[in-house]
């Protein structure tokens, strides 16, 4: 594991900042092929996400398993502040995972992370993108019986 990833896993912002100042590569994958930005977003370490983004972390980096972006990770884990930072740094909010075709919105729906759904809807997430099993975000929300999310998406489609 890289020193940067160790500092991220320990939520040690001062050490992360020191490593960045001393030239640590904010995009270097660790031995598991995990990207620092994806890991920090998944864990909800917002200040570290911000430091990595400001140091030039690659918003297109993906995790080794599902090939999901940091926004997918934040959406799945319910990390609203991390998701907000990623959106502010122009991450592709409509990026689909290669295996299931899920967008970050699908992941937020899956885990019933209503605040992230609201954030993604406000950022104009594409409501027409279909997962590989053919489900739009609205259809996915209906399949998961996410009543509040169904209403949010329907209101967005109407308005």
Number of C-alpha atoms within 10 A of each C-alpha: 12 14 13 24 22 15 19 21 14 12 18 15 17 11 16 24 18 12 16 16 10 9 10 16 16 21 18 16 19 15 10 10 13 19 24 31 35 25 21 24 30 24 19 21 21 22 18 23 28 20 17 22 18 10 17 13 21 19 21 15 18 23 20 12 10 13 14 23 30 29 34 30 27 28 32 22 19 24 22 24 20 28 28 18 18 24 17 11 16 10 18 16 20 19 20 22 18 13 12 14 18 26 29 30 33 29 23 29 25 19 14 22 21 19 16 26 24 19 18 22 17 10 13 12 20 16 19 10 19 20 20 14 10 12 18 20 28 23 16 22 23 15 11 15 14 18 11 12 23 19 13 16 18 13 10 14 11 7 6
